[in-house]
Amino acid sequence: MCGIFAITSKEKNSFSSNKFEAVLASLSHRGPDDRGTLTFPHCALGQTRLSIIDLGGGHQPMKDNTDPFAITFNGEIYNYKELKIELEKKGHAFSTNSDTEVILKAYKEYGVDCLQHLDGMFAFALWDEYKKSLFIARDRFGKKPIYYAFDMLGNLIIASEIKALFASGLIKGEIDPEAIDNYLALMYIPPWKTVYKNIFTLSPGEYAVYSDGKLEKKKYWGLAFKPLKIEYSEAKKEVERLFGEAVKKRMVADVEIGSFLSGGVDSTLVSMYAQQLSSRPLKTFSLGYGDYRNELPYAETASKKIGTDHYTLQANEDLIHVLKESLSYFDEPHADSSDFPQSLLSQFSAKKVKVALSGDGADELFMGYGWYQKHMHLSWKVDTFEKMFLNPFQGYIRNISIFSPQERRTLWGKNTYVKGFVPPDVMRKDFDSIEKINLYDLTTYLPGQLLTKIDRMSMMHSLEVRSPFLDHHLAEFVYNLPLEYKMDKNGNKIILKDILAKHMPKDFVYRKKQGFGAPIEEWLDTPQFKKLVFEKLGDKASIYNFFRKEAVQDIINSFYSGKKRAVYYKIWILLCLELWMESHDI
C-alpha cells in the first residue's frame, strides 16, 4: 500500500520541493518505508510506499524504461505475474519484479483499456508525456481511495487522501451542507461525493483522463445483472473454486500475511483457506468488547480448529482517546460504531504483520444482513405501516436512515439541505425491491461505509488489508446466483455456511450472527462518555454553525432522561461529527 500524489501544471515545473515535503509527510502513514518524487515539465508525481512486493526494486514513482510514461500507484495487482508473462510475449522488457511496472507496460500495450486486464485493488495516476495527459483510475469496488481538485489556476491535483490536497497549500475545503445531510442519514458520505464542494472523487470502477485542461470520466466496470440457471450443487462447487482462487491470489507477498478472525462465518472461511495455503501457522487477530459483547471464544475455537497462531485484544483502554484519534485521521465525517475498534485491531495486528486478510464483502454478496429477511417477509402485524404505504426498498431506505428527512429538517431549521442519497443506477425498473437493496449495498454502503473504514483505519497504522470476497470474478458469479442459493428466511448465507459446515461443528456455523459494531448505547451511559457528550455538544459546539442547538439538546436530554433511549445512535452521529469538525478546524 502507498500514498500517492500528482499535480499537473500549465506553467513548467511550478510545484516546489518544499510543498512536496509537506504533501508526502501527510501521507506517511500510508507508506512509511520509502518515498519519492518524479517531475516532468507539466506534471509532478509523489509517493510514500509500504513495501509489500519487490521490496528492493519497487521504488515509486516509477518511470517506464523505454517511454516517457510514469506512474504513482497505491494497491496490489494480484495477477501481475501472469500479466507480465503475457506482456513479455508481446515484446515488453521489464526492469523490476514489481506489479507497478506491469501497469506501465499494460498501459503501453492497451492504453486506458489496461484496466480490463488488471485484477486487484488500486488507485493510480499515470502521466503520458507524449499526450501530455494524466490517466487516473480506481479499482472496481473502490477499495483504494483517490481524490482530486482544481487549484485557482485550473491545475489538477490528485491524492490518496484529502489531507494531502490541503498539505499542497493550493486547496482549501468548502463544506458541502448537502453532504453533511447525507452523513446525518447514513453515518458516512456517499462514495461518489465528498464533504467538500470543491473536492471530488472517482467512483468505484471509474477512470478519468485529464488533457488540455479538460477532465473526462468514464465507468469501466459495474456488476452486470445476468441471472444464472444452475443447480445448487454446481453453484456451491464454483463458489468454492472461485473463493479458493481469490484467497490464493491474495497470499502473494514478500512479507508475512495474517488474517482478522472474529469467529464468524466469513472470517473463519478466509482464515481457513489461507492457512491451507501457508507453510507455517497463520497469524490471526481478534478483538473483544469485554462484558458488553465478546466473540473471542468463537475466534479461539476457530483458531484451534484451523491451526493458526492466534492473538486477542480487549477494547478496554482509553476509548475516548482512540475515538478522537481515529476521527482525526478520517478526512470526512464517518460514524460507524466499529471505526475505532477497527483502528485498535489494525494497530494490534500491524505489530506482527504488514498484510491482513478480512471477510469484508461477504454480507453484501450473500445478503447476510437482517434487512433482507425483514423485507422478504413483511407482515401486517409486524409492520402494517410499511406494508400499506411503502414498498420494501422504500422501507429499507427508511430503516437505514439514522435521521429521517423530517428529523433532519428539524435540525437544519430554516436553511434546510435535505437531499436523497440513492444513486439513479439502483432505481432500475426491471429490479424488484430485494435486487435494489442488494445493488445499493454493493455500490453505496460497501464502498462508502465499510471499505472507507477498513482503508483508513488500517492505513492509519500502515497495515494493508485484502478482501478475498471482493474478488471481482467471485463477485460477478455470486451476484447472479438465484436468491435462494445465497440466503434463507433465517438469514443464513446458505452456500458459505454449507462450505464451512464441512470443517466446523454445526452449532458453531449456524449460531446467531453478531456484528463487529461496538456497544454504543452502553458506552454512552458511562460517566466518561456522558461527560464527553455534554462537553462537546454544549453551547459552543461547532455543529451549531449548521444545526439548531435546541434540536440537538432535545435529542441528548431525551436519551439521558430515559424518555427515548432509541436515539442513542443519533447522539453518536452528532458527537462524531463534532469531534471530526473540532480536529479539522471547521
C-alpha positions in Angstrom: 0.0 0.0 0.0 1.1 3.5 -0.6 0.1 7.2 -0.5 0.0 8.8 -3.9 0.0 12.4 -5.2 0.1 14.1 -8.6 -0.3 17.6 -9.9 -0.5 18.9 -13.5 0.8 22.4 -14.2 0.2 24.8 -17.0 3.4 26.5 -16.0 6.6 24.5 -16.3 7.9 22.9 -13.0 5.7 25.1 -10.8 5.4 22.7 -7.9 8.2 23.4 -5.4 10.2 20.7 -3.5 9.2 22.2 0.0 5.5 21.7 -0.9 6.3 18.1 -1.8 7.7 17.5 1.6 4.6 18.7 3.3 2.4 16.5 1.0 4.4 13.4 1.5 4.6 13.9 5.2 0.8 14.0 5.3 0.7 10.6 3.6 3.5 9.0 5.7 1.1 6.5 7.5 0.1 5.0 4.1 3.7 4.5 3.2 6.4 4.6 6.0 9.0 2.5 4.1 10.1 4.8 1.2 9.1 8.0 -0.5 10.0 9.6 -3.8 9.2 12.2 -6.4 9.4 12.5 -10.2 8.9 15.6 -12.3 8.1 16.4 -15.9 7.8 19.9 -17.3 4.0 19.9 -16.8 3.5 17.2 -14.2 4.9 16.1 -10.8 4.3 12.8 -9.1 4.9 11.8 -5.5 4.6 8.7 -3.4 5.1 7.2 0.0 5.5 3.4 0.0 4.5 0.5 2.2 6.7 -2.2 0.7 4.9 -5.5 0.1 6.1 -6.8 -3.3 9.7 -6.5 -4.8 10.9 -4.8 -1.6 14.1 -3.5 -3.2 13.0 -2.8 -6.8 9.6 -1.3 -6.5 10.5 2.3 -5.7 8.0 4.9 -6.9 7.0 7.0 -8.7 8.2 4.7 -11.4 9.2 5.7 -14.9 9.0 3.4 -17.8 12.4 2.0 -19.0 11.7 2.9 -22.7 9.0 5.5 -23.0 8.2 8.8 -21.1 5.4 7.3 -19.0 5.4 7.4 -15.2 3.1 6.2 -12.5 2.4 6.6 -8.8 0.4 3.7 -7.6 -1.4 2.5 -4.5 -2.6 -1.1 -4.2 -1.8 -4.6 -5.4 -2.3 -6.2 -8.8 -2.9 -9.9 -7.9 -2.4 -11.2 -11.5 0.7 -9.2 -12.2 2.9 -12.3 -12.7 0.6 -13.8 -15.3 0.1 -10.4 -17.0 3.8 -9.8 -17.0 4.4 -13.1 -18.9 1.7 -12.1 -21.4 3.3 -8.7 -22.0 6.8 -10.2 -22.3 5.4 -12.4 -25.1 4.3 -9.2 -26.8 7.9 -7.8 -26.7 7.9 -5.8 -23.5 11.1 -5.8 -21.4 10.9 -5.4 -17.7 13.5 -3.9 -15.3 11.8 -4.9 -12.0 9.7 -7.7 -10.4 7.0 -5.2 -9.2 3.4 -5.0 -10.1 3.8 -1.3 -10.6 5.9 -1.8 -13.7 3.3 -4.2 -15.1 0.7 -1.4 -15.1 3.1 0.8 -17.0 3.7 -1.9 -19.7 0.0 -2.7 -19.8 -0.8 0.9 -20.5 1.8 1.0 -23.2 0.2 -2.1 -24.8 -3.5 -1.4 -24.2 -3.9 2.3 -23.3 -6.8 3.0 -20.9 -8.2 -0.4 -21.7 -5.3 -1.8 -19.5 -7.9 -1.6 -16.7 -9.7 -4.6 -18.1 -6.6 -6.6 -17.6 -5.9 -5.6 -14.0 -7.1 -7.9 -11.2 -6.6 -6.2 -7.9 -7.2 -3.2 -5.6 -5.7 0.0 -6.8 -5.7 3.8 -7.3 -3.1 5.3 -9.6 -2.1 8.3 -11.6 -0.1 7.7 -14.8 1.5 10.6 -16.7 1.8 10.2 -20.5 4.4 12.7 -21.7 3.6 12.1 -25.4 0.0 13.1 -24.9 0.6 15.5 -22.0 -2.2 13.7 -20.2 -2.8 12.3 -16.7 -4.7 9.0 -16.5 -6.2 8.3 -13.1 -8.2 5.2 -12.1 -9.8 3.4 -9.1 -10.5 -0.3 -8.6 -13.8 -2.0 -9.3 -15.2 -1.9 -5.8 -13.5 1.2 -4.5 -11.2 -0.4 -2.0 -8.5 2.2 -2.6 -9.3 5.9 -2.5 -8.5 8.7 -4.9 -9.5 12.4 -4.6 -8.9 15.3 -6.9 -9.4 19.1 -7.1 -8.5 22.1 -9.2 -6.5 24.9 -7.9 -7.1 28.6 -8.7 -5.1 28.3 -11.9 -7.1 25.3 -13.1 -4.3 22.8 -12.4 -5.5 19.3 -11.5 -4.3 17.8 -8.2 -4.9 14.2 -7.1 -4.1 12.3 -3.9 -4.9 9.3 -1.9 -6.3 11.4 0.9 -7.8 14.8 1.2 -5.3 15.9 3.8 -2.6 15.7 1.1 -4.5 18.1 -1.1 -4.6 20.5 1.7 -0.9 20.0 2.5 -0.1 21.2 -1.0 -1.2 24.7 0.1 -3.2 25.0 -3.1 -6.6 23.9 -1.9 -8.9 25.0 0.9 -12.0 22.9 1.5 -15.5 24.4 1.3 -18.0 22.3 3.3 -21.0 21.0 1.4 -24.1 21.1 3.6 -25.9 18.5 1.4 -23.1 16.0 2.0 -23.4 16.7 5.8 -27.1 16.0 5.4 -26.3 12.7 3.7 -24.0 11.9 6.6 -26.8 12.5 9.1 -28.9 9.9 7.3 -26.1 7.3 6.6 -23.3 8.0 9.1 -20.9 8.3 6.1 -20.5 10.4 2.9 -21.8 8.6 -0.2 -18.8 7.2 -2.2 -19.5 9.3 -5.3 -19.1 12.7 -3.5 -17.0 14.2 -0.7 -17.9 16.5 2.3 -16.3 19.4 0.3 -17.9 21.2 -2.6 -14.6 21.8 -4.3 -13.0 18.3 -3.8 -14.1 15.3 -5.8 -13.6 11.5 -6.0 -13.6 8.9 -8.6 -16.4 6.4 -8.1 -15.6 2.7 -7.8 -14.9 1.2 -11.2 -14.2 4.6 -12.8 -11.3 6.3 -14.6 -10.5 9.7 -15.9 -8.2 11.3 -18.4 -7.0 14.9 -17.9 -5.7 16.6 -21.1 -5.8 20.1 -22.5 -7.4 21.5 -19.3 -10.3 19.0 -19.5 -11.1 16.0 -17.3 -13.2 13.3 -18.9 -14.5 10.5 -16.6 -15.8 7.1 -17.7 -17.1 4.0 -16.0 -15.1 0.9 -17.0 -16.8 -1.7 -14.7 -20.0 -2.5 -12.9 -21.9 -5.6 -11.8 -23.8 -6.8 -14.7 -27.2 -8.5 -13.9 -27.2 -11.7 -15.9 -29.2 -14.3 -13.8 -27.7 -17.8 -13.9 -29.6 -21.0 -14.3 -27.5 -23.5 -12.4 -28.0 -26.4 -9.9 -27.2 -25.6 -6.3 -24.5 -28.3 -6.1 -22.8 -26.8 -9.1 -23.1 -23.3 -7.7 -21.6 -24.3 -4.4 -18.7 -26.1 -6.1 -18.0 -23.0 -8.3 -18.1 -20.7 -5.3 -15.6 -22.9 -3.5 -13.3 -22.8 -6.6 -13.5 -19.1 -7.1 -13.1 -18.3 -3.4 -10.1 -20.6 -3.2 -8.5 -18.8 -6.2 -9.3 -15.4 -4.6 -7.6 -16.3 -1.3 -4.6 -17.8 -3.2 -4.1 -14.6 -5.2 -4.1 -12.6 -2.0 -1.5 -14.8 -0.3 1.2 -13.5 -2.7 3.6 -11.0 -0.9 7.2 -10.7 0.0 6.2 -10.1 3.7 4.2 -12.1 6.1 0.4 -12.2 5.8 -2.0 -12.6 8.7 -5.8 -12.6 9.0 -8.6 -11.0 11.0 -10.6 -13.7 12.7 -13.8 -12.8 14.5 -15.1 -16.3 14.7 -17.9 -15.6 12.3 -18.5 -17.5 9.1 -16.8 -15.1 6.7 -13.5 -14.5 8.6 -13.3 -18.2 9.6 -13.6 -19.2 5.9 -10.9 -16.7 4.9 -8.5 -17.8 7.7 -9.1 -21.5 7.0 -8.4 -21.2 3.3 -5.3 -19.0 4.0 -3.9 -21.5 6.5 -4.2 -24.3 3.9 -2.0 -22.2 1.6 0.5 -21.3 4.3 3.7 -23.2 5.1 3.5 -22.0 8.7 0.8 -21.2 11.3 -1.1 -18.2 10.1 -1.2 -15.3 12.5 -4.8 -14.4 13.2 -6.2 -11.4 15.2 -9.4 -10.8 17.2 -10.9 -8.0 19.2 -13.5 -8.3 22.0 -15.6 -5.8 24.0 -15.3 -7.5 27.4 -18.5 -7.8 29.3 -20.5 -5.9 26.7 -20.0 -8.3 23.8 -17.4 -10.9 23.4 -16.9 -13.2 20.4 -13.4 -14.1 21.4 -14.3 -17.6 22.5 -15.6 -18.3 19.0 -12.5 -16.9 17.4 -10.3 -19.1 19.7 -12.4 -22.1 18.8 -11.9 -21.4 15.1 -8.2 -20.8 15.5 -7.6 -24.1 17.3 -9.6 -26.0 14.7 -7.8 -24.3 11.8 -4.3 -24.3 13.5 -3.5 -20.6 13.5 -1.2 -18.6 15.7 -3.9 -16.6 17.4 -3.7 -13.2 19.1 -6.5 -11.5 21.0 -7.2 -7.9 22.2 -9.8 -6.5 24.5 -11.1 -2.9 23.8 -10.6 -1.7 27.4 -8.1 1.1 27.1 -8.7 4.9 26.9 -11.5 4.6 24.3 -12.2 8.3 24.1 -8.6 9.0 23.1 -8.8 6.3 20.4 -12.1 7.6 19.2 -10.7 11.2 18.8 -7.5 9.9 17.2 -9.5 7.8 14.7 -11.9 10.6 13.7 -9.0 13.0 13.3 -7.4 10.7 10.8 -10.6 10.4 8.7 -10.7 13.2 6.1 -14.5 13.1 6.1 -17.2 12.5 8.8 -17.6 8.8 9.5 -19.5 7.4 12.4 -19.7 3.6 12.1 -19.5 2.2 15.6 -16.7 -0.1 14.6 -14.4 2.6 13.3 -12.1 2.9 16.2 -12.3 -0.7 17.2 -11.0 -1.4 13.7 -8.2 1.1 14.4 -7.3 -0.8 17.6 -7.4 -4.2 15.8 -5.3 -2.8 12.9 -2.7 -1.3 15.3 -2.5 -4.6 17.2 -2.1 -6.6 14.0 0.5 -4.3 12.5 2.9 -5.2 15.3 3.1 -8.7 13.8 2.3 -8.5 10.1 2.2 -6.0 7.2 -0.8 -7.6 5.5 -4.1 -8.9 6.9 -6.9 -10.7 5.1 -10.5 -9.9 6.0 -14.0 -11.2 5.4 -15.4 -7.9 4.2 -17.9 -8.1 1.3 -19.5 -11.5 2.1 -22.6 -10.0 3.7 -23.2 -7.8 0.7 -22.7 -10.5 -1.8 -24.5 -13.3 0.1 -27.2 -11.0 1.6 -26.2 -11.7 5.2 -27.9 -8.6 6.7 -31.1 -8.8 8.7 -32.9 -6.3 6.5 -33.1 -8.8 3.6 -35.2 -11.2 5.7 -37.3 -8.3 7.0 -38.3 -7.2 3.6 -38.8 -10.7 2.3 -41.3 -11.4 5.0 -43.3 -8.3 5.6 -46.4 -9.0 7.7 -49.5 -6.9 8.6 -48.8 -7.4 12.3 -45.1 -6.7 12.3 -45.1 -3.7 10.1 -48.5 -2.6 8.9 -47.4 0.9 8.0 -44.7 -0.3 5.7 -46.9 -2.9 4.2 -49.6 -0.4 3.4 -47.7 2.7 2.4 -44.2 1.7 1.4 -42.6 -0.9 -0.9 -39.7 -2.9 0.6 -37.0 -0.7 -0.9 -38.5 2.5 0.4 -38.9 0.8 3.7 -35.2 -0.3 3.6 -34.1 3.3 3.0 -36.3 4.5 5.8 -34.9 1.9 8.2 -31.2 2.5 7.4 -31.6 6.3 7.8 -30.3 7.3 11.3 -32.1 10.7 11.0 -35.3 10.7 8.9 -35.9 13.6 6.4 -38.2 15.3 8.9 -35.7 15.0 11.7 -33.0 16.4 9.5 -35.3 19.4 8.6 -35.8 20.0 12.3 -32.0 20.0 12.9 -31.3 22.4 9.9 -34.2 24.8 10.7 -34.8 27.4 8.1 -31.7 26.6 6.0 -32.6 23.1 5.1 -30.3 20.9 2.9 -32.2 17.7 3.0 -31.3 15.6 0.0 -31.7 12.0 -1.2 -28.8 9.6 -1.4 -29.9 6.8 -3.7 -27.9 6.7 -7.0 -30.0 6.5 -10.2 -28.4 3.2 -11.2 -30.1 1.5 -8.3 -33.6 2.5 -9.3 -33.8 0.2 -12.2 -37.4 -0.5 -13.3 -36.5 -4.2 -14.1 -35.3 -4.8 -10.5 -37.6 -5.9 -7.6 -37.1 -4.4 -4.2 -34.6 -7.1 -2.9 -32.5 -6.6 -6.0 -32.4 -2.8 -5.5 -31.5 -3.3 -1.8 -28.6 -5.6 -2.8 -27.3 -3.3 -5.5 -27.5 -0.3 -3.1 -25.5 -2.3 -0.5 -22.8 -3.2 -3.1 -22.4 0.2 -4.7 -23.1 2.6 -1.8 -22.9 1.0 1.6 -19.9 -1.2 0.9 -17.6 1.4 -0.6 -18.9 4.4 1.4 -19.1 2.8 4.8 -17.2 -0.5 5.1 -14.3 -0.1 2.7 -13.7 3.5 3.8 -13.5 2.3 7.4 -11.1 -0.6 6.5 -8.8 1.5 4.4 -8.5 4.5 6.7 -8.2 2.6 10.0 -5.7 0.1 8.6 -3.6 2.7 6.7 -3.6 4.8 9.8 -1.3 2.0 11.2 0.5 1.1 8.0 -1.4 -2.2 7.6 -2.6 -3.5 4.2 -5.9 -5.3 4.3 -7.0 -7.7 1.5 -10.6 -8.9 1.0 -10.9 -12.2 -0.9 -14.7 -12.0 -1.1 -14.4 -8.9 -3.2 -12.5 -10.7 -6.0 -14.4 -9.4 -9.0 -14.6 -12.9 -10.6 -16.2 -14.3 -7.5 -18.5 -11.3 -7.1 -19.8 -11.4 -10.6 -20.7 -15.1 -10.2 -22.4 -14.8 -6.8 -24.3 -11.6 -7.8 -26.1 -13.5 -10.5 -27.0 -16.7 -8.5 -30.6 -17.4 -7.6 -31.6 -15.6 -4.4 -32.5 -18.8 -2.6 -28.9 -20.0 -3.1 -27.5 -17.0 -1.2 -29.8 -16.7 1.8 -32.8 -18.2 3.5 -35.6 -16.7 5.7 -33.4 -17.2 8.8 -30.6 -15.0 7.5 -28.2 -17.9 6.7 -25.7 -17.3 4.0 -26.5 -20.8 2.7 -23.6 -21.6 0.4 -21.0 -20.2 2.7 -22.4 -22.0 5.8 -22.6 -25.2 3.8 -19.0 -24.9 2.8 -17.9 -24.1 6.4 -20.0 -26.9 7.9 -17.7 -29.4 6.2 -15.0 -28.3 8.6 -16.6 -26.8 11.7 -19.3 -28.0 14.1 -22.9 -27.1 13.2 -23.5 -25.2 16.4 -20.5 -23.0 15.5 -21.6 -22.5 11.9 -25.3 -21.9 12.5 -25.3 -19.7 15.6 -26.9 -16.3 15.6 -24.9 -13.6 13.7 -23.0 -10.9 15.7 -21.6 -7.9 14.1 -18.3 -6.0 14.8 -20.1 -2.9 16.0 -19.3 -1.5 19.4 -21.8 -1.3 22.3 -22.5 2.4 21.8 -25.6 2.7 24.0 -23.9 1.1 26.9 -20.8 3.3 26.4 -22.8 6.5 26.3 -24.1 5.6 29.8 -20.6 5.5 31.3 -19.5 8.6 33.2 -16.6 9.4 30.9 -18.7 9.2 27.7 -21.6 11.1 29.3 -19.2 13.9 30.2 -17.8 13.9 26.7 -21.3 14.3 25.2 -22.3 17.2 27.4 -18.9 18.9 27.0 -18.5 18.6 23.2 -22.2 19.2 22.4 -22.5 22.1 24.7 -23.2 25.7 23.9 -20.0 26.3 21.8 -20.2 23.2 19.6 -19.1 23.7 16.0 -22.1 21.8 14.7 -24.3 24.7 15.8 -22.9 26.6 12.8 -25.1 24.3 10.9 -27.8 22.9 13.2 -30.3 24.3 15.7 -28.9 23.9 19.2 -32.3 23.4 20.7 -33.0 20.4 18.4 -29.6 18.8 19.3 -30.2 19.4 23.1 -33.7 17.8 22.9 -32.1 14.6 21.5 -29.5 14.4 24.2 -31.9 15.1 27.0 -34.5 12.6 25.8 -31.8 9.8 25.9 -30.3 10.6 29.3 -33.8 11.2 30.9 -34.8 7.8 29.7 -37.7 9.0 27.6 -36.2 7.9 24.2 -33.4 5.5 24.7 -33.6 4.6 21.0 -32.0 7.9 19.9 -28.5 6.8 21.2 -27.1 6.4 17.7 -28.3 9.9 16.8 -26.2 11.2 19.6 -23.3 9.2 18.4 -23.6 10.6 14.9 -23.7 14.2 16.2 -20.8 13.5 18.7 -18.6 12.0 15.9 -19.4 14.9 13.7 -18.4 17.4 16.3 -15.2 15.7 17.2 -14.4 15.5 13.4 -15.1 19.2 13.0 -13.0 20.1 16.0 -10.0 18.1 14.8 -10.2 19.7 11.3 -10.8 23.3 12.5 -14.2 23.6 10.9 
